[in-house]
Amino acid sequence: MDSYDQRREELEAANLPLFHGFHEYLIAKRVGKRVSCDHIDRLEFFANVYLIDYQDQGLAEGFDEVSDFLGSWFIRKATWSDERSLLANVETFQKFYDYLHSVGSLDKERHQELRALIESSKGRWLRYLKRYNDPSIDIDDVWDPEELGEAELGDEAGESEGEVHLVLMLSGKAARHFKVASSKLPKADDFVGEGHWSSCWRCDLVAEHVPSKTRYFMLTNARTLYSIIVPNSDHRIESLVSMFSQILEQEIGKFDGELVWPPGGTFSLVRGQPRSLIGSQNELIRCALDLFAKPDPSLEVLCSELNQTPMFAIEEVIPRTAFEKHLAADPPCFLESGSRIIPFPGASPN
């Protein structure tokens, strides 16, 4: 056996305990066997291909090489690299760092640094991916900061701390109600995936109460499918966002209590949504309509029951459980005091 094969064998053997430990951690967190295996597959590719072949490191030493891996190597070398696979890797790294922290291999400060690095960088990685796959852009210019421009590097150009950007995807019915010209809205592809998991929501019409001319809209979080139903009797999009913000504050308060609002904040209306999200929300709407049919349903009770109903459009997920886990593992921002807050905007749109 030559030195390369021996070195590879040693590093692969050293990686195995981390794979096993991570898998047991995911199972204990009730992630599900299939999803757990997907996370392990992605981690094995990072550790046994990228780290060993290109960095000559094991996972215990090179676990924090996430930026070069997802921001460059994965985009160039993985033939299957696309937005979905890159974001799936982002989630794997987040969970893996949570695991390392849980077993004491990563102290609190380093854990927070790595989570913050991923959160601040994933939008840029997605832009790199988009540019790499754009035939009109010279390959040498894909990672060129000057070619990207400061406007595209918002996460490095000094965005204000605490400023929140909410992405609201409108269905055709919602756009017509709020008198928004869908064709003039930017595409969701330019926004979805760049913000925090809590930032992206889709709005669709659920039902209408004819006597009062009140329409009920469902706002569904793209990552967890957690849904809030909001009544609206006028056609101002600002009124929808304002009411949504107030109700969301109440909902999050049920989970961890403290919620502080920043002085500013913006939101973008976008068109075009992932088909998987549309399918999931359609399933939620069907459940909501069944619940609306019950005698005198209150919105609070209706939403509570809705979010505890298993969804199957993508994979089995209970929205409330998924939302609660994400809030516990990755709240939207840090405070200097060490406590976590959930900021959302109640401001007028750009």
Order of alpha helices (4+ residues) and beta strands (2+ residues): alpha-alpha-alpha-alpha-alpha-alpha-alpha-beta-alpha-beta-beta-beta-alpha-beta-alpha-alpha-alpha-beta-beta
